[in-house]
Amino acid sequence: MIDVTPLDALGAFANDWLDTHHHFSFADYHDPARMGFGLLRVWNDDRIRPRTGFPMHPHRDMEIITYVRSGAITHEDNLGNRGRTEAGDVQVMSAGTGIVHAEMNMEDEDTTLFQIWIITDAPGHAPRWETRKFPTEPRRGALVVLASGRPADADDPGALMIHQDAAI
């Protein structure tokens, strides 16, 4: 069954730098009927204003996939990683035993992105971060695997690895 929910019917939060819609319960939005979908725990649709973003904060034991829809996001973490992910590209952060990171829109325009959290297959993985550019040409009806932990996708040179038998 497909459940179509209009964006304005989702949980939402807005302040001077962030406008976000939550497809599942998240932060102060709680709907017992929308707690996730299987291992998919979070799907947020974020608009981040220019020169703002999420300051340093911690995560652990979660696979966090970010798909940048417009603009770019700059990641920095306590492991020494720093990088910029542009529209159409993807970053994966395996929070594992713990990571502290910031996600900032350093651009002069809004950045829009999907942030997707998948419950990890086991606690205690080593934390890590990576980003990848994806081809922009149309794939003519073919789905492109962006991130996966499925064995069948292990040889796909484009898919970013996650610690779960799932694929985005």
DSSP file (Angstrom, degrees, kcal/mol; ACC not computed):
  #  RESIDUE AA STRUCTURE BP1 BP2  ACC     N-H-->O    O-->H-N    N-H-->O    O-->H-N    TCO  KAPPA ALPHA  PHI   PSI    X-CA   Y-CA   Z-CA
    1    1 A M              0   0    0      0, 0.0     2,-0.5     0, 0.0     0, 0.0   0.000 360.0 360.0 360.0 136.7    0.0    0.0    0.0
    2    2 A I        -     0   0    0      2,-0.0     2,-0.6     0, 0.0     0, 0.0  -0.893 360.0-158.6-102.9 128.9    1.2    3.5   -0.8
    3    3 A D        -     0   0    0     -2,-0.5     2,-0.6     2,-0.0     0, 0.0  -0.926   5.9-160.7-109.1 110.3    0.4    6.2    1.6
    4    4 A V        -     0   0    0     -2,-0.6    -2,-0.0     2,-0.0     0, 0.0  -0.823  11.6-179.9 -94.7 120.2    0.6    9.7    0.0
    5    5 A T        -     0   0    0     -2,-0.6     5,-0.1     2,-0.0    -2,-0.0  -0.978  26.8-125.2-121.8 120.0    1.0   12.5    2.6
    6    6 A P    >   -     0   0    0      0, 0.0     3,-2.1     0, 0.0     4,-0.4  -0.294  24.4-116.4 -61.4 148.3    1.2   16.1    1.4
    7    7 A L  G >  S+     0   0    0      1,-0.3     3,-1.5     2,-0.2    15,-0.1   0.870 115.1  56.1 -53.7 -41.5    4.2   18.0    2.7
    8    8 A D  G 3  S+     0   0    0      1,-0.3    -1,-0.3    13,-0.1     4,-0.1   0.561 101.7  58.7 -73.7  -4.9    2.1   20.4    4.7
    9    9 A A  G <  S+     0   0    0     -3,-2.1    -1,-0.3     2,-0.1    -2,-0.2   0.455  89.8  93.3 -97.6  -3.2    0.5   17.5    6.6
   10   10 A L  S <  S-     0   0    0     -3,-1.5    13,-0.2    -4,-0.4     2,-0.1  -0.390  93.3 -85.4 -82.5 164.4    3.9   16.2    7.9
   11   11 A G  E     -A   22   0A   0     11,-1.4    11,-3.3    -2,-0.1     2,-0.3  -0.440  59.2-172.1 -62.1 145.0    5.4   17.2   11.2
   12   12 A A  E     -A   21   0A   0      9,-0.3     2,-0.3    -2,-0.1     9,-0.2  -0.966  25.0-173.6-145.4 158.2    7.3   20.4   10.8
   13   13 A F  E     +A   20   0A   0      7,-2.1     7,-3.0    -2,-0.3     2,-0.3  -0.977  10.9 178.3-147.7 140.7    9.6   22.9   12.5
   14   14 A A  E     +A   19   0A   0     -2,-0.3     5,-0.2     5,-0.2     2,-0.2  -0.997   9.1 154.9-145.0 142.0   10.8   26.3   11.4
   15   15 A N        -     0   0    0      3,-2.5    -2,-0.0    -2,-0.3     0, 0.0  -0.688  64.4 -66.4-140.3-160.3   13.1   29.0   12.8
   16   16 A D  S    S+     0   0    0     -2,-0.2     3,-0.1     1,-0.2    -2,-0.0   0.675 131.4  22.9 -71.9 -14.9   15.2   31.7   11.2
   17   17 A W  S    S+     0   0    0      1,-0.2    32,-2.8    31,-0.1     2,-0.4   0.545 118.5  52.6-125.1 -11.9   17.6   29.3    9.6
   18   18 A L  E     - B   0  48A   0     30,-0.2    -3,-2.5    35,-0.0     2,-0.4  -0.990  43.4-179.7-135.2 134.0   15.8   25.9    9.2
   19   19 A D  E     +AB  14  47A   0     28,-2.2    28,-2.1    -2,-0.4     2,-0.4  -0.969  26.2 171.8-125.9 113.3   12.5   24.8    7.7
   20   20 A T  E     -AB  13  46A   0     -7,-3.0    -7,-2.1    -2,-0.4     2,-0.4  -0.941  24.6-159.3-130.4 146.6   12.1   21.1    8.1
   21   21 A H  E     -AB  12  45A   0     24,-1.7    24,-2.7    -2,-0.4     2,-0.6  -0.990  15.0-147.3-123.3 132.5    9.4   18.5    7.5
   22   22 A H  E     -AB  11  44A   0    -11,-3.3   -11,-1.4    -2,-0.4    22,-0.2  -0.877  12.2-168.7-106.0 117.9    9.5   15.2    9.2
   23   23 A H  S    S+     0   0    0     20,-2.4     2,-0.3    -2,-0.6    13,-0.2   0.743  83.3  26.1 -73.0 -22.7    8.0   12.1    7.5
   24   24 A F  S    S-     0   0    0     19,-0.3    11,-0.2    11,-0.1    19,-0.1  -0.882 112.1 -64.7-132.9 165.0    8.3   10.2   10.8
   25   25 A S        +     0   0    0      9,-4.0     2,-0.3     6,-0.4     5,-0.2  -0.236  66.4 158.9 -51.4 133.4    8.3   11.2   14.4
   26   26 A F  B >   -H   29   0B   0      3,-1.8     3,-2.5    -4,-0.1    -4,-0.1  -0.956  50.1 -27.7-162.7 139.3   11.4   13.3   15.1
   27   27 A A  T 3  S-     0   0    0     -2,-0.3    -2,-0.0     1,-0.3     0, 0.0  -0.285 131.3  -9.2  53.5-123.5   12.5   15.9   17.8
   28   28 A D  T 3  S+     0   0    0     -3,-0.1     2,-0.6     2,-0.0    -1,-0.3   0.557 118.1  92.0 -83.6  -7.1    9.3   17.6   19.1
   29   29 A Y  B <   +H   26   0B   0     -3,-2.5    -3,-1.8    -5,-0.1     2,-0.4  -0.788  54.3 174.5 -89.0 121.1    7.0   16.0   16.5
   30   30 A H        +     0   0    0     -2,-0.6     5,-0.1    -5,-0.2     3,-0.0  -0.971  14.0 162.4-133.3 120.2    5.5   12.8   17.8
   31   31 A D    >   -     0   0    0     -2,-0.4     3,-2.8     3,-0.3    -6,-0.4  -0.940  27.0-152.8-132.5 109.2    2.9   10.7   16.0
   32   32 A P  T 3  S+     0   0    0      0, 0.0     3,-0.4     0, 0.0    -1,-0.1   0.744  98.2  56.1 -55.8 -23.3    2.7    7.1   17.3
   33   33 A A  T 3  S+     0   0    0      1,-0.2     2,-0.2     2,-0.1     3,-0.1   0.567 107.4  50.7 -83.7  -8.7    1.4    6.0   13.8
   34   34 A R    <   +     0   0    0     -3,-2.8    -9,-4.0     1,-0.1    -3,-0.3  -0.549  62.8 131.4-129.7  67.0    4.5    7.5   12.1
   35   35 A M  S    S-     0   0    0      1,-0.4     2,-0.3    -3,-0.4    -1,-0.1   0.334  77.9 -72.8 -99.2   4.9    7.5    6.0   14.0
   36   36 A G        -     0   0    0    -13,-0.2    -1,-0.4    -3,-0.1     2,-0.4  -0.801  46.2 -89.7 130.8-174.8    9.4    4.9   11.0
   37   37 A F  B >  S-C   40   0A   0      3,-2.9     3,-2.2    -2,-0.3     2,-0.3  -0.853  76.5 -60.1-140.2  99.4    9.2    2.2    8.4
   38   38 A G  T 3  S-     0   0    0     -2,-0.4    -1,-0.1     1,-0.3    81,-0.0  -0.469 124.2  -9.9  61.5-125.0   11.0   -0.9    9.3
   39   39 A L  T 3  S+     0   0    0     -2,-0.3    80,-2.6    -3,-0.1     2,-0.7   0.568 114.9  99.9 -81.2 -10.1   14.7    0.0    9.7
   40   40 A L  E <   +CD  37 118A   0     -3,-2.2    -3,-2.9    78,-0.2    78,-0.2  -0.699  43.3 165.5 -79.2 112.6   14.1    3.5    8.2
   41   41 A R  E     +     0   0A   0     76,-2.4     2,-0.4    -2,-0.7    -1,-0.2   0.796  57.2  26.4-100.6 -34.5   13.8    5.7   11.3
   42   42 A V  E     + D   0 117A   0     75,-1.6    75,-2.3    -5,-0.1     2,-0.3  -0.995  44.9 169.3-137.2 136.2   14.1    9.3    9.9
   43   43 A W  E     + D   0 116A   0     -2,-0.4   -20,-2.4    73,-0.2     2,-0.4  -0.803  20.6 177.6-140.6 100.8   13.3   11.0    6.6
   44   44 A N  E     -BD  22 115A   0     71,-2.8    71,-2.4    -2,-0.3     2,-0.7  -0.848  24.1-150.1-107.9 141.8   13.5   14.7    7.0
   45   45 A D  E     -BD  21 114A   0    -24,-2.7   -24,-1.7    -2,-0.4     2,-0.3  -0.921  30.2-172.0-109.4 102.6   13.0   17.3    4.2
   46   46 A D  E     -BD  20 113A   0     67,-2.6    67,-2.2    -2,-0.7     2,-0.5  -0.770  25.2-168.1-108.4 141.3   15.2   20.2    5.2
   47   47 A R  E     -BD  19 112A   0    -28,-2.1   -28,-2.2    -2,-0.3     2,-0.5  -0.989  16.7-166.9-120.5 118.1   15.7   23.8    3.8
   48   48 A I  E     -BD  18 111A   0     63,-3.1    63,-2.4    -2,-0.5   -30,-0.2  -0.922  17.3-128.4-112.1 124.4   18.8   25.4    5.4
   49   49 A R    >   -     0   0    0    -32,-2.8     3,-1.1    -2,-0.5    56,-0.3  -0.217  42.0 -76.5 -67.6 159.0   19.2   29.2    4.9
   50   50 A P  T 3  S+     0   0    0      0, 0.0    58,-0.2     0, 0.0    56,-0.2  -0.229 112.3   8.6 -58.6 142.8   22.5   30.6    3.6
   51   51 A R  T 3  S+     0   0    0     54,-1.1     2,-0.2    56,-0.8    55,-0.2   0.771 114.1  89.0  59.7  31.3   25.5   30.8    6.0
   52   52 A T  E <   +I  105   0C   0     -3,-1.1    53,-3.5    53,-0.8     2,-0.3  -0.760  41.7 124.6-138.0-175.7   23.7   28.7    8.7
   53   53 A G  E     -I  104   0C   0     51,-0.3    51,-0.3    -2,-0.2   -35,-0.0  -0.968  60.3 -30.6 153.4-164.5   23.3   25.1    9.7
   54   54 A F  E     -I  103   0C   0     49,-2.9    49,-1.9    -2,-0.3     3,-0.1  -0.772  56.6-144.9 -89.9 113.4   23.6   22.5   12.3
   55   55 A P  E     -     0   0C   0      0, 0.0    46,-0.2     0, 0.0    48,-0.1  -0.141  49.9 -50.3 -69.1 174.4   26.5   23.3   14.7
   56   56 A M  E    S+     0   0C   0     46,-0.1    46,-0.2    44,-0.1    21,-0.1  -0.161  74.0 153.8 -49.5 130.1   28.6   20.5   16.3
   57   57 A H  E     -I  101   0C   0     44,-2.0    44,-2.6    -3,-0.1     2,-0.2  -0.974  36.1-108.5-156.8 156.8   26.5   17.8   17.8
   58   58 A P  E     +I  100   0C   0      0, 0.0     2,-0.3     0, 0.0    42,-0.2  -0.536  27.9 173.0 -96.2 157.0   26.8   14.0   18.5
   59   59 A H  E     -I   99   0C   0     40,-2.0    40,-2.1    -2,-0.2     2,-0.3  -0.950   5.7-173.7-143.9 161.8   25.3   10.8   17.1
   60   60 A R        +     0   0    0     -2,-0.3    36,-0.2    38,-0.2    37,-0.2  -0.978  59.5   8.7-154.7 154.3   25.9    7.1   17.6
   61   61 A D  S    S+     0   0    0     35,-2.9    59,-0.7    -2,-0.3     2,-0.3   0.836  93.8 109.1  46.7  50.3   24.8    3.8   16.1
   62   62 A M  E     -E  119   0A   0     57,-0.2    33,-2.8    31,-0.1     2,-0.6  -0.986  64.7-133.6-149.2 143.4   22.9    5.2   13.1
   63   63 A E  E     -EF 118  94A   0     55,-2.7    55,-2.8    -2,-0.3     2,-0.6  -0.901  27.7-166.3 -95.6 117.2   23.5    5.3    9.4
   64   64 A I  E     -EF 117  93A   0     29,-2.6    29,-2.6    -2,-0.6     2,-0.5  -0.924   5.4-173.2-115.0 113.9   22.8    8.8    8.2
   65   65 A I  E     -EF 116  92A   0     51,-3.2    51,-3.2    -2,-0.6     2,-0.5  -0.901   3.8-164.9-108.8 129.8   22.5    9.4    4.5
   66   66 A T  E     -EF 115  91A   0     25,-2.8    25,-2.1    -2,-0.5     2,-0.6  -0.969   4.4-169.0-119.5 121.9   22.2   12.9    3.1
   67   67 A Y  E     -EF 114  90A   0     47,-2.4    47,-2.6    -2,-0.5     2,-0.6  -0.947  17.4-144.3-108.2 115.4   21.0   13.6   -0.4
   68   68 A V  E     -E  113   0A   0     21,-2.1    20,-3.5    -2,-0.6    21,-0.3  -0.700  19.1-179.7 -85.3 121.0   21.5   17.2   -1.4
   69   69 A R  E     -     0   0A   0     43,-2.5     2,-0.3    -2,-0.6    44,-0.2   0.837  68.6  -1.5 -89.8 -38.3   18.7   18.4   -3.6
   70   70 A S  E    S+E  112   0A   0     42,-1.8    42,-1.6    17,-0.1    -1,-0.3  -0.987 116.4   6.2-151.3 153.3   19.9   22.0   -4.2
   71   71 A G  S    S-     0   0    0     -2,-0.3    16,-1.6    40,-0.2     2,-0.3  -0.534  88.6 -82.6  76.7-143.0   22.8   24.1   -3.1
   72   72 A A  E     -J   86   0C   0     14,-0.2     2,-0.4    37,-0.2    35,-0.3  -0.982  24.7-141.5-159.4 157.9   25.5   22.3   -1.0
   73   73 A I  E     -J   85   0C   0     12,-2.3    12,-2.9    -2,-0.3     2,-0.5  -0.985  12.0-146.7-126.9 138.9   26.3   21.2    2.5
   74   74 A T  E     -JK  84 104C   0     30,-3.2    30,-2.7    -2,-0.4     2,-0.3  -0.928  15.3-159.1-109.2 124.8   29.7   21.3    4.2
   75   75 A H  E     +JK  83 103C   0      8,-3.1     8,-2.0    -2,-0.5     2,-0.3  -0.791  14.4 172.2-103.1 141.6   30.4   18.6    6.7
   76   76 A E  E     +JK  82 102C   0     26,-1.8    26,-2.6    -2,-0.3     2,-0.3  -0.978   8.6 176.1-145.0 139.7   33.0   18.7    9.5
   77   77 A D  E >   - K   0 101C   0      4,-1.9     3,-1.6    -2,-0.3    24,-0.2  -0.886  45.5-102.4-141.3 172.3   33.6   16.2   12.3
   78   78 A N  T 3  S+     0   0    0     22,-2.1    23,-0.1    -2,-0.3    21,-0.0   0.503 113.0  68.4 -73.9  -4.7   35.8   15.3   15.2
   79   79 A L  T 3  S-     0   0    0     21,-0.2    -1,-0.3     2,-0.1    22,-0.1   0.485 120.4-103.3 -88.4  -4.4   37.6   12.6   13.1
   80   80 A G  S <  S+     0   0    0     -3,-1.6     2,-0.2     1,-0.3    -2,-0.1   0.468  74.6 142.4  95.4   3.0   39.1   15.3   11.0
   81   81 A N        +     0   0    0      2,-0.0    -4,-1.9    49,-0.0    -1,-0.3  -0.552  18.5 167.7 -76.6 141.8   36.8   14.9    8.0
   82   82 A R  E     +J   76   0C   0     -6,-0.2     2,-0.3    -2,-0.2    -6,-0.2  -0.933  10.8 139.6-152.0 131.5   35.7   18.0    6.1
   83   83 A G  E     -J   75   0C   0     -8,-2.0    -8,-3.1    -2,-0.3     2,-0.4  -0.991  41.4-121.3-167.4 164.9   34.0   18.1    2.8
   84   84 A R  E     -J   74   0C   0     -2,-0.3     2,-0.5   -10,-0.2   -10,-0.2  -0.955  18.0-161.5-118.3 129.9   31.4   19.7    0.6
   85   85 A T  E     -J   73   0C   0    -12,-2.9   -12,-2.3    -2,-0.4     2,-0.1  -0.961  15.3-155.7-115.1 122.6   28.5   17.7   -0.9
   86   86 A E  E >   -J   72   0C   0     -2,-0.5     3,-2.3   -14,-0.2   -18,-0.4  -0.402  36.0 -63.3 -96.2 169.1   26.7   19.4   -3.9
   87   87 A A  T 3  S+     0   0    0    -16,-1.6   -18,-0.2     1,-0.3    -1,-0.2  -0.223 123.7  22.0 -51.0 132.8   23.2   19.1   -5.3
   88   88 A G  T 3  S+     0   0    0    -20,-3.5    -1,-0.3     1,-0.3     2,-0.2   0.303 106.0 102.9  89.6  -7.4   22.6   15.6   -6.8
   89   89 A D    <   -     0   0    0     -3,-2.3   -21,-2.1   -21,-0.3    -1,-0.3  -0.588  58.6-139.7-108.2 170.2   25.4   14.1   -4.6
   90   90 A V  E     -FG  67 132A   0     42,-1.9    42,-2.6   -23,-0.2     2,-0.4  -0.941   9.0-165.1-132.7 145.4   25.2   12.0   -1.4
   91   91 A Q  E     -FG  66 131A   0    -25,-2.1   -25,-2.8    -2,-0.3     2,-0.4  -0.975   7.6-158.3-126.4 149.2   27.1   11.7    1.8
   92   92 A V  E     -FG  65 130A   0     38,-2.8    38,-2.1    -2,-0.4     2,-0.5  -0.990   5.1-171.6-124.9 133.3   27.0    8.9    4.4
   93   93 A M  E     -FG  64 129A   0    -29,-2.6   -29,-2.6    -2,-0.4     2,-0.8  -0.969   9.0-159.9-123.6 114.9   27.9    9.2    8.0
   94   94 A S  E     -FG  63 128A   0     34,-2.1    34,-1.9    -2,-0.5   -31,-0.2  -0.846   6.2-165.6 -89.4 109.4   28.1    6.0   10.0
   95   95 A A    >   +     0   0    0    -33,-2.8     3,-2.3    -2,-0.8    -1,-0.2   0.827  29.2 154.3 -71.9 -31.1   27.8    7.3   13.5
   96   96 A G  T 3  S-     0   0    0    -34,-0.4   -35,-2.9     1,-0.3    30,-0.2  -0.046  71.0  -1.1  47.4-132.0   29.0    4.0   15.0
   97   97 A T  T 3  S-     0   0    0     28,-2.0    -1,-0.3     1,-0.2    29,-0.1   0.541 132.9 -53.3 -70.7  -6.1   30.6    4.3   18.5
   98   98 A G    <   -     0   0    0     -3,-2.3     2,-0.3    27,-0.2    -1,-0.2  -0.190  53.2-171.0 137.5 134.4   30.1    8.0   18.3
   99   99 A I  E     -I   59   0C   0    -40,-2.1   -40,-2.0    -3,-0.2     2,-0.5  -0.992  12.6-150.3-144.9 144.1   30.8   11.0   16.1
  100  100 A V  E     +I   58   0C   0     -2,-0.3   -22,-2.1   -42,-0.2     2,-0.3  -0.978  34.0 158.5-115.6 127.5   30.5   14.7   16.7
  101  101 A H  E     -IK  57  77C   0    -44,-2.6   -44,-2.0    -2,-0.5     2,-0.3  -0.934  33.0-142.9-146.9 164.9   29.8   16.7   13.5
  102  102 A A  E     - K   0  76C   0    -26,-2.6   -26,-1.8    -2,-0.3     2,-0.4  -0.966   6.5-160.3-127.0 147.2   28.4   19.9   12.0
  103  103 A E  E     +IK  54  75C   0    -49,-1.9   -49,-2.9    -2,-0.3     2,-0.4  -0.959  22.8 177.9-128.0 111.0   26.5   20.3    8.7
  104  104 A M  E     -IK  53  74C   0    -30,-2.7   -30,-3.2    -2,-0.4     2,-1.0  -0.907  33.7-137.8-122.4 141.7   26.6   23.9    7.4
  105  105 A N  E     +I   52   0C   0    -53,-3.5   -54,-1.1    -2,-0.4   -53,-0.8  -0.845  27.3 172.5 -91.1 100.4   25.2   25.7    4.4
  106  106 A M        +     0   0    0     -2,-1.0    -1,-0.1   -55,-0.2   -33,-0.1   0.306  45.8 103.7 -90.4   7.7   28.2   27.8    3.5
  107  107 A E  S    S-     0   0    0    -35,-0.3   -56,-0.8     2,-0.2   -55,-0.1  -0.242  79.8-121.6 -86.9 173.9   26.6   28.9    0.3
  108  108 A D  S    S+     0   0    0    -58,-0.2     2,-0.3     2,-0.1    -1,-0.1   0.267  94.4  55.0 -96.6   8.3   24.8   32.2   -0.7
  109  109 A E  S    S-     0   0    0    -60,-0.1    -2,-0.2   -37,-0.1   -37,-0.2  -0.882  99.3 -80.0-133.5 164.4   21.6   30.4   -1.5
  110  110 A D        -     0   0    0     -2,-0.3     2,-0.4   -60,-0.1   -61,-0.2  -0.314  39.2-144.9 -60.1 148.5   19.2   28.0    0.4
  111  111 A T  E     -D   48   0A   0    -63,-2.4   -63,-3.1   -40,-0.2     2,-0.4  -0.976  12.4-165.0-113.2 132.9   20.3   24.4    0.5
  112  112 A T  E     +DE  47  70A   0    -42,-1.6   -43,-2.5    -2,-0.4   -42,-1.8  -0.947  18.7 156.8-116.7 141.8   17.6   21.7    0.3
  113  113 A L  E     -DE  46  68A   0    -67,-2.2   -67,-2.6    -2,-0.4     2,-0.5  -0.991  39.9-123.6-155.7 159.7   18.3   18.1    1.3
  114  114 A F  E     -DE  45  67A   0    -47,-2.6   -47,-2.4    -2,-0.3     2,-0.5  -0.940  23.1-160.7-101.8 130.5   16.8   14.8    2.4
  115  115 A Q  E     -DE  44  66A   0    -71,-2.4   -71,-2.8    -2,-0.5     2,-0.4  -0.975  11.6-172.0-113.3 124.8   18.3   13.5    5.6
  116  116 A I  E     -DE  43  65A   0    -51,-3.2   -51,-3.2    -2,-0.5     2,-0.5  -0.956   7.9-163.4-122.8 126.0   17.7    9.7    6.0
  117  117 A W  E     -DE  42  64A   0    -75,-2.3   -76,-2.4    -2,-0.4   -75,-1.6  -0.948   5.7-173.7-113.9 128.3   18.5    7.7    9.1
  118  118 A I  E     -DE  40  63A   0    -55,-2.8   -55,-2.7    -2,-0.5   -78,-0.2  -0.974  31.9-113.0-119.1 132.6   18.6    3.9    9.0
  119  119 A I  E     - E   0  62A   0    -80,-2.6   -57,-0.2    -2,-0.4   -58,-0.1  -0.439  40.6-115.7 -63.5 132.3   19.1    1.8   12.1
  120  120 A T        -     0   0    0    -59,-0.7    44,-0.2    -2,-0.1    -1,-0.1  -0.227  14.4-118.3 -70.1 159.7   22.5    0.1   12.0
  121  121 A D  S    S-     0   0    0     42,-2.7    43,-0.1     1,-0.2    -1,-0.1   0.714  94.2  -1.5 -72.4 -20.7   22.8   -3.7   11.8
  122  122 A A  S >  S-     0   0    0     41,-0.3     3,-0.5    42,-0.0    -1,-0.2  -0.956  80.3-103.9-163.4 148.3   24.7   -3.8   15.1
  123  123 A P  T 3  S+     0   0    0      0, 0.0   -26,-0.1     0, 0.0    -2,-0.0  -0.378  91.3  41.8 -72.0 156.9   26.0   -1.3   17.6
  124  124 A G  T 3   +     0   0    0      1,-0.2   -27,-0.2   -28,-0.2     2,-0.0   0.592  64.2 153.5  90.7  12.6   29.6   -0.3   17.9
  125  125 A H    <   -     0   0    0     -3,-0.5   -28,-2.0     1,-0.1   -27,-0.2  -0.352  57.2 -94.1 -65.9 155.9   30.9    0.1   14.3
  126  126 A A        -     0   0    0    -30,-0.2   -30,-0.2   -29,-0.1    -1,-0.1  -0.543  46.9-113.4 -67.3 133.7   33.8    2.5   13.8
  127  127 A P        +     0   0    0      0, 0.0     2,-0.3     0, 0.0   -32,-0.2  -0.385  47.4 161.5 -68.8 149.7   32.4    5.9   12.9
  128  128 A R  E     -G   94   0A   0    -34,-1.9   -34,-2.1    -2,-0.1     2,-0.3  -0.984  24.7-153.0-161.7 164.0   33.2    7.2    9.4
  129  129 A W  E     +G   93   0A   0     -2,-0.3     2,-0.3   -36,-0.2   -36,-0.2  -0.997  17.7 161.7-143.5 142.1   32.1    9.7    6.7
  130  130 A E  E     -G   92   0A   0    -38,-2.1   -38,-2.8    -2,-0.3     2,-0.3  -0.983  16.2-157.7-155.2 158.7   32.3    9.8    3.0
  131  131 A T  E     -G   91   0A   0     -2,-0.3     2,-0.4   -40,-0.2   -40,-0.2  -0.950   8.2-165.9-135.1 154.7   30.7   11.7    0.1
  132  132 A R  E     -G   90   0A   0    -42,-2.6   -42,-1.9    -2,-0.3     2,-0.3  -0.998  18.9-130.6-146.7 139.2   30.3   10.9   -3.6
  133  133 A K        -     0   0    0     -2,-0.4   -44,-0.1   -44,-0.2   -45,-0.1  -0.660  26.0-154.6 -80.5 142.0   29.4   12.7   -6.8
  134  134 A F        -     0   0    0     -2,-0.3    12,-0.0   -46,-0.1    -2,-0.0  -0.934  27.7 -94.3-118.9 145.5   26.8   10.9   -8.9
  135  135 A P        -     0   0    0      0, 0.0    -1,-0.0     0, 0.0     0, 0.0  -0.229  26.6-152.6 -56.5 143.7   26.3   11.3  -12.6
  136  136 A T        +     0   0    0      2,-0.1     3,-0.1    -3,-0.0   -48,-0.0   0.562  61.2 104.5 -96.4 -10.1   23.8   14.0  -13.6
  137  137 A E  S    S-     0   0    0      1,-0.1     0, 0.0     2,-0.0     0, 0.0  -0.424  84.2 -93.5 -73.0 149.0   22.7   12.5  -16.9
  138  138 A P        -     0   0    0      0, 0.0    -1,-0.1     0, 0.0    -2,-0.1  -0.234  23.6-149.1 -60.4 148.9   19.3   10.8  -17.0
  139  139 A R    >   -     0   0    0      3,-0.2     3,-0.9    -3,-0.1    -2,-0.0   0.255  32.0-125.7-104.4  10.2   19.3    7.0  -16.4
  140  140 A R  T 3  S-     0   0    0      1,-0.3     3,-0.1     2,-0.0     0, 0.0   0.918  79.2 -29.9  45.5  66.4   16.2    6.3  -18.6
  141  141 A G  T 3  S+     0   0    0      1,-0.2     2,-0.4     0, 0.0    -1,-0.3   0.468 108.5 123.7  81.8   1.7   14.0    4.4  -16.1
  142  142 A A    <   -     0   0    0     -3,-0.9     2,-0.3     2,-0.0    -1,-0.2  -0.806  57.1-133.3 -99.4 135.7   16.8    2.9  -14.1
  143  143 A L        -     0   0    0     -2,-0.4     2,-0.5    -3,-0.1     0, 0.0  -0.661  17.5-142.0 -81.5 141.0   17.1    3.4  -10.4
  144  144 A V        -     0   0    0     -2,-0.3     2,-0.6    24,-0.1    -5,-0.0  -0.914  11.7-130.9-106.6 126.4   20.6    4.3   -9.1
  145  145 A V        +     0   0    0     -2,-0.5     3,-0.1     1,-0.2    13,-0.0  -0.664  28.4 175.3 -77.0 120.3   21.8    2.9   -5.8
  146  146 A L        +     0   0    0     -2,-0.6    14,-2.7     1,-0.4     2,-0.3   0.835  67.9   4.1 -93.7 -41.1   23.2    5.7   -3.8
  147  147 A A  E    S+l  160   0D   0     12,-0.3    21,-3.0   -82,-0.0    -1,-0.4  -0.993  73.3 161.3-147.6 140.2   23.9    3.9   -0.5
  148  148 A S  E     -lM 161 167D   0     12,-2.8    14,-1.4    -2,-0.3    19,-0.2  -0.995  35.7-170.9-160.2 150.5   23.7    0.2    0.4
  149  149 A G        +     0   0    0     17,-2.2    18,-0.1    15,-0.4    -1,-0.1   0.202  58.1 120.4-119.7   8.0   24.7   -2.5    2.7
  150  150 A R    >   -     0   0    0     16,-0.6     3,-1.6     1,-0.1     4,-0.4  -0.546  67.5-132.5 -75.6 136.3   23.3   -5.2    0.6
  151  151 A P  G >  S+     0   0    0      0, 0.0     3,-1.4     0, 0.0     4,-0.3   0.848 105.6  62.6 -55.4 -34.9   25.7   -7.9   -0.6
  152  152 A A  G 3  S+     0   0    0      1,-0.3     3,-0.3     2,-0.1    -2,-0.0   0.745 105.6  46.3 -64.9 -21.7   24.3   -7.6   -4.2
  153  153 A D  G X  S+     0   0    0     -3,-1.6     3,-1.7     1,-0.2    -1,-0.3   0.413  82.2  99.4 -98.7   1.3   25.4   -3.9   -4.3
  154  154 A A  T <  S+     0   0    0     -3,-1.4    -1,-0.2    -4,-0.4    -2,-0.1   0.795  84.6  47.5 -60.8 -30.0   29.0   -4.5   -2.9
  155  155 A D  T 3  S+     0   0    0     -4,-0.3    -1,-0.3    -3,-0.3    -2,-0.1   0.467  82.5 109.2 -91.5  -1.5   30.5   -4.4   -6.4
  156  156 A D    X   -     0   0    0     -3,-1.7     3,-0.6     1,-0.2    -3,-0.0  -0.655  58.4-157.0 -75.4 112.7   28.7   -1.3   -7.4
  157  157 A P  T 3  S+     0   0    0      0, 0.0    -1,-0.2     0, 0.0    -3,-0.0   0.672  87.2  52.6 -68.5 -13.8   31.5    1.3   -7.5
  158  158 A G  T 3  S+     0   0    0      2,-0.1     2,-0.3   -26,-0.0    -2,-0.0   0.769  85.1  94.4 -91.2 -26.8   29.0    4.2   -7.1
  159  159 A A  S <  S-     0   0    0     -3,-0.6   -12,-0.3    -6,-0.2     2,-0.3  -0.486  70.3-134.0 -75.8 131.2   27.1    3.1   -4.0
  160  160 A L  E     -l  147   0D   0    -14,-2.7   -12,-2.8    -2,-0.3     2,-0.3  -0.611  29.9-112.0 -77.9 141.8   28.3    4.4   -0.6
  161  161 A M  E     +l  148   0D   0     -2,-0.3     2,-0.3   -14,-0.2   -12,-0.2  -0.554  35.9 179.0 -81.6 137.0   28.5    1.6    2.0
  162  162 A I        -     0   0    0    -14,-1.4     2,-1.4    -2,-0.3     4,-0.1  -0.926  37.2-114.2-127.7 159.1   26.2    1.5    5.0
  163  163 A H  S    S+     0   0    0     -2,-0.3   -42,-2.7   -45,-0.1   -41,-0.3  -0.562  85.6  74.6 -93.1  69.9   26.0   -1.0    7.9
  164  164 A Q  S    S-     0   0    0     -2,-1.4     2,-2.2   -44,-0.2   -15,-0.4  -0.905  87.5-107.9-171.7 148.4   22.6   -2.5    7.1
  165  165 A D  S    S+     0   0    0     -2,-0.3     2,-0.3   -17,-0.1   -15,-0.1  -0.524  87.9  97.3 -80.3  72.5   20.9   -4.8    4.6
  166  166 A A        -     0   0    0     -2,-2.2   -17,-2.2    -4,-0.1   -16,-0.6  -0.954  56.4-150.0-153.3 162.9   19.1   -1.9    3.0
  167  167 A A  B      M  148   0D   0     -2,-0.3   -19,-0.2   -19,-0.2    -2,-0.0  -0.999 360.0 360.0-144.7 145.4   19.6    0.4    0.0
  168  168 A I              0   0    0    -21,-3.0   -20,-0.2    -2,-0.3   -24,-0.1   0.276 360.0 360.0-114.5 360.0   18.7    3.9   -1.0
